[in-house]
Each structure stands twice: as structure tokens, then as C-alpha cells.
């Protein structure tokens, strides 16, 4: 799935423009976030193995990230972009009444 996403957007070439590098880093951060979630919740609860909660797999984490610290930097970059976007949108988000159904005038 991730290869298709990168290839669909023609990412990974050495000569990318600024916008392509930003998109690559954002997608890489999302990919890293997904992989971290998998590593954190790797082993499901099991009565046979006496596990009551989902448990992490530290060796999987190390296998994925030990040789690729840039993935974690891209995750940080993605969160910074997300936080900046939320900050810019916060006035709209605070004053928008999303709990009310849309009336016919809102489409104008």
C-alpha cells in the first residue's frame, strides 16, 4: 500500500522540488505513525499467554527505525505541520457551530 502511495505521487526521486519534498516528508510521517501504532499494539490480549492488554514489540520497533532516524524526524515534521494547521484554523473551529444541521443558506 505504501509503495503505491509513494509511486502514485512520483516521490522518492533524488531531484524533487520543495513541494514534493514536503509531501514526501508528510507521507513518510504518516507512514511512521502507522508503523509506530503497530509496534505499540503488536501482541493482542491472550488468555493462553496471560496477556490482558495489547502489548508492544520493541524488537519490531528497533528493526523499523534503528537504521532510519529520518523516519522519526519526518513524523515530528508531520506533527508540527498538523499543529500549525490547527492553530491557523482555530478561530474558525472555535466559532463554527458544527453541532447544528446545515440550513439551506449555508450552501450559498
N, C-alpha and C positions, 0 to 999 in steps of 0.2 A: 504494500500500500504506500509506504513512504517513498520508495523508489519512483512509483508512478507520479506522486505529487511533485517530487523534485524534477523529474524528467518532463512532466507536463508544462512546468514553468521554465524550462530550459535553464535550470540552476545547476551550479557545480562547475561551470566553465571557469577557467582562470581569469578571463578578461570580462568581468561583469561591471556594469555601470553601478553608480551609487545606489539607485533604487533597487536593482537586482540583488545587491549585497544585503541591503536592509531586509528585503523579502526573504532571502535565504536565511538570514540570522533569526528572523521571526519564526519561520517554519522550523528551523533547527531547534529553537527554544521550545516550541510546541511539541516537537518530537521528543525532546529531552524530558519535558514534563510528563508525557505519556509513559516513557520508559521508567522514570522515577516512580510513578504510581504503580507500575507493575512490580518493580523491585521492592517497594514498601509493602505491598499486599500480595506477595508471591505464593505463600502457602496458605491454603484455606483451613478453616476450623476442621478438626478431625478428632472424633472420639477415640479412634484407634491409636492415634499418635498423641493423645492427651493435649490437643490444642483447642482452646476455647475461642480464640480470635485469629484473624488473619495475621500472618507473621511475615517479616521482611526476609529477603535473601541478600545478605551483604556481599556474598561472592558474585552474584549476578550484577550487583551494582558496580563492584570493582571491575569486573570483566567489561562492562559497558563504558565506564568513564575513566578508568585509571590512565589509559593512554590517550584520552581525548578531553583534556580540561577545557578546550574551546567549546564543547557542548554545554558545559555548565555556565560558561561566560555568555553563551547565546541565550540560555534560559534566563539569566539575570537581565540581559538586554531586553528580552520579550516582556518581562515583568515591569521593567522601567517604562517601556513604551505603553503598556497597559495602564500603569498608574498615571502617566502623563495624560493619556486619553481620558481617563476617568476624571481627572482634575479639570480638564478643559470642558468636559460635558457636565460637570457637577451642577452648575447653575440651572441647566435645562432639566437635569434629573431631579433636583430638589423641588422645582416649581411645576413640573409636569404631573398631572393627576392621572396616573396610569390605571388606577382602580376603577375609573368611570368608563362605561362603554362609549365608543366613538359615536358622536352625533353626526348628522348629515353635513354640518358645516365644517367638520374637521378635514374633509377631503378636498376642500377648496384651497 
